[in-house]
Amino acid sequence: MNDVVLTPVGKKPLSFTLPVLAAAGGFAGIFVGAANGSVLLGILIGAVVMAVIGFLAAEMLGEAQEKPVRWGLIVLFGIAGYLFGGLPGAVVGLLFGWFFGWFAYWIAFGRYRAKLLPYLTSGQVLWHYGFRVICGAIFVFLITPIIVVMPLSFNAENFFTFTPEMLRFDPAGYSLRHYRDFLTNPEWTRAVKNSLLVAPVATIISVSLGTLAAIGLSQSHVPGKRAIMAILISPMIVPLIISATGMYFFYSKIGLQGEYIGIVLAHAVLGIPFVIITVTATLVGFDRSLTRAAANMGADPVTTFFRVQMPLILPGVISGGLFAFITSFDEVVVVLFVGSSEWQTLPWQMFTGLREQISPTILAAATILVGISILLLASVEMLRRRSERLRGMSPS
Amino acid sequence: MTDATGDGSQSGPMLAADGTPLKKSLARALRMQKMRALMLIAPLLLFVLVTFIAPIADMLFRSVENQIVSDTIPNTTAVLEEWDGEGLPPEAAFEAAYYDIFLAAERKEHTKLGTRLNYELTGASSLFRKSGRGLDDIGEVYQDQFKDLDRDWDEAEPWAELMGDPAWLSAQAAWTKGERQPAFALRDGVSDILPKTAREYAVFARYQQTEENKSPLKEEPWTAVHTALYEDLKAGDLSGYTGPRAEMLKAADALVDSPDFETITFQAGFEDIDEDWLAPDIWRTIKLYSSSYTSGYFLNSVDMQLTPDGPEARPENERIYMLLFQRTLFMSLVITFSCILLGYPVAYILSNLPSRTANLLMILVLLPFWTSLLVRTSAWKVMLQQQGVINDVLVWLGLVADDARLAMINNQFGTIVAMTHILLPFMILPMFSVMSTIPHSYVRAAKSLGATNWTTFWRVYFPQSVPGIGAGSILVFILSIGYYITPEIVGGTTGTFISNRIAYHISSSLNWGLAAALGAILLAVVLLLYWAYDKIVGIDNVKLG
């Protein structure tokens, strides 16, 4: 797919290449200029530099010399960046060099049209790429906060911000002290232990009850199905603060407030909607004639369930379980009310830490949690594909 | 199905294999199936009802519950029932309040009542706290005089002999700690001659027995009993009395009748404690809140108050909850719109890209969705704070002066940005699942018929994607309106939601009734939206990744 050329490409006239590249250079110049004192000068130099590069690339050296030109640009920009702003400047320079080298050829030889339909007007081409840039910006918005946390967790200082040492890539600015703190400080280790004691048990409760109910709900002729479904999904919909206060009063009355059992029950009920949703979704594609066939061949309902139905819906059940697990593992509002200081979980510890802003150990914990969520995401994705394969759909 | 229609000779209903009519047999099979399905659902339904629905119902009940006033000062509320609310209540109300608050103070419950009434009338809390300490002054006037007459009036046993049933006296005398105490019984006839004293002494004796686990034979009665004795002696005639301790009682009677016996009215006693007791406000408030159920909390949560003339709006400067509700709604709407604005292009591009690329980009959407909420919130704290990443970058670029860094956190902006980021996946996923069902051929057909890009999008593509927008918007709005954690951490004072106020009333101000009323209103809004979501999208169509 990637190599299909829909529209033949060719060299563009200089009257197009030079202004476009100059504009791009000028735009980049705004920021470089602003960082170094003069915006106007930045625009001017940027525009001139890019126009020259465009002229060199398109007219003097041509496509034959593309590789050396682009490498040359990367090195040149890197050196220039180093002279201006030290090591971080060099990194930015290298990226600029790589991008503008590619961009100059992309524009000058009309490559941007290669994968588009030949009849598009230039306005449509512009919109096509403009839209992609907008979407790219939104993806950056989605992912940046999660990325930013990671380097900060290696901060050698007790700050939530990048220190000058870190920006200079000085090894002294980095350390593993927050990870060490996270792994040795009894407050944190106890919180992790509590979370690990609560989440699996809550998951088991919600998965076992939830799977049974989902199977019941998937049968035809269930009286009051809509109302039952609405009740079972409601823990996901009701604002957590209301669930939390309700449970706080009720569990105090029956003596479960601040107890292990209370937290487990509360978390189990919060995980149930996720189990119901994923398992019902899996059951939608389940071929009911299989159970009938099994019954026909003499299997009792229990055998049918465990030998025929369960293996087929297992991926859905497991991903529901992972959802339930992460819900419990990530839950803080209900724990704040139903829990006690004895049963502080990891999110509780992070919440109090964030409110009082004690130390970047929170960021170390956050980085570890991001790692865990990447693992969970990967397994859910794998399970989903497997489930679709099992049900005879082609995995998308 | 059987061979029921084999030959024409057989008439009547169709029969199943076992000979029962087919209709009946099918109905039974259906019933069996229903039962089996319900049996599978029942455990979970029960579990959710007990651990989730019941607690919420219980909490909602608190928003109208108001037994504390009539439970703590039952006699006072009964007397005030008759009062018309004009001027000062009658002396009987002061008297009832004296005995009620005296007992409540012994039980340490007068402060709770004061706190409750303080929600409605500022100052009630300190008034009741003061009164708990000060009521002894009234009784001590009488106690001192009786004690000066005869030391036995301040001793435990003479009082017990005077008031208690002889059978109870001997049983109580035999009692040792650890056993069950014999229930206190009044001596026959004593409540005819000394009605108030008998009542108060019984209250005292039962309190000692059940709540302190002490023997009334060992404890001197508290001063309220002496006050009651004075009241009885003043009113009644004891000349014919022949029971135990007759002389002691008659001497006291003579003392009360003598002109230089010092007395104090209840009203004057209350005035000595605090002049606020002579202002009608406190009495009106007690009367207003003496019923077991009240709409007061709900009125409070919409910035109104209960007055003798019915509900009334609070003064302008005391209105906070409507503002908070408005702000919650406004911010949730802004967040929902930003999610639509950011989510629509992403969902569009994901559903129009080749599936390999789309799956890769989908990870960028799902990763935030799977990442811990606290991680994302802390990330935004890192990004937005004054010394944060965004400000650093802006300063580095020279767009913002170092001493004029932008305040992007602890205000509405911070909450909106962070929550848009957190809820964006909930918008993108439903939109994506709707958009990926829209056939490309429609768009191409529209274009080949001569529509411009804009017309094609607006008249052909967009209307088909509206269900996705609807599903995503309702979901995001429902989730954002009840959010707590993120506004708490990045919201400061101006960027907080109604949830934060509820949490504040639960854990700091302890005004649980008000918290429950605010929660009930929030819950009603959410359930309404949930119902709409069910109608429009169907809850079984919720997708998670």
Contacts between the chains, C-beta under 8 A, distances in Angstrom:
chain1	res1	chain2	res2	distance
A	1	B	354	5.8
A	1	B	356	7.9
A	31	B	397	5.3
A	34	B	397	5.0
A	34	B	398	3.7
A	34	B	399	6.1
A	35	B	396	5.9
A	35	B	397	5.2
A	35	B	398	5.5
A	36	B	398	7.9
A	37	B	398	7.5
A	39	B	398	7.8
A	124	B	453	6.6
A	127	B	453	7.4
A	131	B	345	6.7
A	131	B	349	7.2
A	132	B	349	7.3
A	134	B	345	5.7
A	135	B	345	5.1
A	135	B	346	5.7
A	135	B	349	4.7
A	138	B	342	5.1
A	138	B	345	6.4
A	138	B	346	5.2
A	139	B	346	7.1
A	139	B	361	6.8
A	139	B	364	5.0
A	141	B	342	7.0
A	141	B	421	6.7
A	142	B	364	5.7
A	142	B	365	6.4
A	142	B	367	8.0
A	142	B	368	5.4
A	142	B	421	6.9
A	142	B	424	6.4
A	142	B	425	8.0
A	143	B	364	5.3
A	143	B	367	6.8
A	143	B	368	7.1
A	144	B	383	7.6
A	145	B	368	8.0
A	145	B	376	6.2
A	145	B	379	3.6
A	145	B	380	5.8
A	145	B	382	7.7
A	145	B	383	5.6
A	145	B	421	6.4
A	146	B	367	6.6
A	146	B	368	6.3
A	146	B	371	5.8
A	146	B	375	7.1
A	146	B	376	7.0
A	146	B	379	6.0
A	148	B	379	6.1
A	148	B	382	6.1
A	148	B	383	6.2
A	148	B	389	5.6
A	149	B	375	6.7
A	149	B	378	6.9
A	149	B	379	4.8
A	149	B	382	6.4
A	152	B	382	6.1
A	159	B	387	7.8
A	160	B	381	7.1
A	160	B	382	5.5
A	160	B	385	6.9
A	160	B	387	7.7
A	160	B	388	7.7
A	161	B	382	7.5
A	161	B	385	7.6
A	161	B	387	4.5
A	161	B	388	6.5
A	161	B	389	7.7
A	161	B	392	7.1
A	162	B	389	7.0
A	162	B	392	6.4
A	205	B	47	7.9
A	209	B	43	5.5
A	209	B	44	4.2
A	209	B	47	5.7
A	210	B	44	6.2
A	212	B	40	5.0
A	212	B	41	7.6
A	212	B	43	6.6
A	212	B	44	6.6
A	213	B	40	6.2
A	213	B	41	4.6
A	213	B	43	7.4
A	213	B	44	3.8
A	213	B	45	7.1
A	215	B	40	5.6
A	216	B	36	7.6
A	216	B	37	4.4
A	216	B	38	6.9
A	216	B	39	7.3
A	216	B	40	3.0
A	216	B	41	4.0
A	217	B	37	7.4
A	217	B	41	6.2
A	219	B	33	6.5
A	219	B	36	7.5
A	219	B	37	4.4
A	220	B	33	7.7
A	221	B	30	6.1
A	221	B	33	5.9
A	221	B	34	5.5
A	221	B	37	7.2
A	222	B	34	6.9
A	222	B	37	4.7
A	222	B	38	7.1
A	222	B	41	7.3
A	223	B	34	6.0
A	223	B	38	7.3
A	226	B	534	7.3
A	226	B	539	8.0
A	228	B	41	6.1
A	228	B	45	6.2
A	229	B	539	5.6
A	229	B	540	6.1
A	230	B	530	7.4
A	230	B	534	6.3
A	230	B	539	6.1
A	231	B	45	6.8
A	231	B	48	6.1
A	231	B	49	7.4
A	231	B	53	6.8
A	232	B	44	6.6
A	232	B	45	7.1
A	232	B	48	6.0
A	233	B	539	5.1
A	233	B	542	7.2
A	234	B	48	7.8
A	234	B	52	7.3
A	234	B	53	7.7
A	234	B	530	7.5
A	235	B	48	7.1
A	235	B	52	5.6
A	237	B	478	6.0
A	237	B	526	6.5
A	237	B	530	5.0
A	238	B	56	6.8
A	238	B	482	7.5
A	238	B	523	6.6
A	238	B	526	6.6
A	239	B	481	7.1
A	239	B	482	2.3
A	239	B	483	7.6
A	239	B	484	7.4
A	239	B	499	6.1
A	239	B	519	8.0
A	239	B	522	6.0
A	239	B	523	7.2
A	239	B	526	6.1
A	240	B	482	6.7
A	240	B	484	6.1
A	241	B	482	6.3
A	241	B	484	4.6
A	241	B	499	4.2
A	241	B	502	5.3
A	241	B	503	5.8
A	241	B	519	7.3
A	242	B	56	6.4
A	242	B	59	7.2
A	242	B	482	6.9
A	242	B	502	7.5
A	242	B	519	4.7
A	242	B	522	6.6
A	242	B	523	5.4
A	243	B	52	6.8
A	243	B	55	7.5
A	243	B	56	6.8
A	245	B	59	5.6
A	245	B	502	6.7
A	245	B	503	7.8
A	245	B	506	5.2
A	245	B	515	6.4
A	245	B	516	7.6
A	245	B	519	6.3
A	246	B	52	7.9
A	246	B	55	3.7
A	246	B	56	4.1
A	246	B	57	7.9
A	246	B	58	6.4
A	246	B	59	3.9
A	246	B	60	7.9
A	246	B	519	8.0
A	247	B	51	7.6
A	247	B	52	7.7
A	247	B	55	4.6
A	248	B	506	7.1
A	249	B	55	6.8
A	249	B	58	5.9
A	249	B	59	5.5
A	249	B	62	7.0
A	249	B	512	7.5
A	250	B	54	6.2
A	250	B	55	3.5
A	250	B	58	4.9
A	250	B	59	7.3
A	251	B	55	7.1
A	253	B	58	7.6
A	265	B	51	4.9
A	266	B	51	6.9
A	268	B	47	7.7
A	268	B	51	7.5
A	269	B	47	6.9
A	269	B	48	5.9
A	269	B	51	4.7
A	269	B	52	4.6
A	272	B	44	6.8
A	272	B	47	7.9
A	272	B	48	6.4
A	274	B	544	6.6
A	277	B	542	5.4
A	277	B	543	7.7
A	277	B	544	5.8
A	278	B	544	6.4
A	280	B	540	6.3
A	281	B	543	7.2
A	323	B	544	6.5
A	326	B	370	6.6
A	326	B	372	7.9
A	329	B	372	7.7
A	330	B	372	4.6
A	330	B	373	5.8
A	330	B	374	7.2
A	332	B	373	7.4
A	332	B	374	6.4
A	332	B	485	6.0
A	333	B	484	5.4
A	333	B	485	6.3
A	337	B	506	7.3
A	337	B	507	7.9
A	347	B	372	7.0
A	347	B	373	7.8
A	347	B	374	5.4
A	350	B	372	8.0
A	350	B	374	4.5
A	350	B	378	7.0
A	351	B	374	6.2
A	351	B	485	6.9
A	351	B	489	7.6
A	354	B	374	6.9
A	354	B	377	6.9
A	354	B	378	5.5
A	354	B	381	6.6
A	354	B	489	5.2
A	355	B	488	7.4
A	355	B	489	6.5
A	362	B	378	5.6
A	363	B	378	6.8
A	363	B	382	7.3
A	366	B	372	7.2
A	366	B	374	7.3
A	366	B	375	4.1
A	366	B	378	5.6
A	366	B	379	7.1
A	369	B	371	7.0
A	369	B	372	4.6
A	369	B	374	8.0
A	369	B	375	5.2
A	370	B	371	5.6
A	370	B	372	7.8
A	370	B	375	6.1
A	373	B	367	7.0
A	373	B	370	4.1
A	373	B	371	4.7
A	373	B	372	6.7
A	374	B	367	6.7
A	374	B	370	7.8
A	376	B	370	5.9
A	377	B	363	7.1
A	377	B	366	5.6
A	377	B	367	6.2
A	377	B	370	4.6
A	380	B	370	7.9
A	380	B	545	6.6
A	381	B	363	7.9
A	381	B	366	7.8
A	384	B	545	7.6
A	396	B	355	5.3
A	396	B	359	7.4
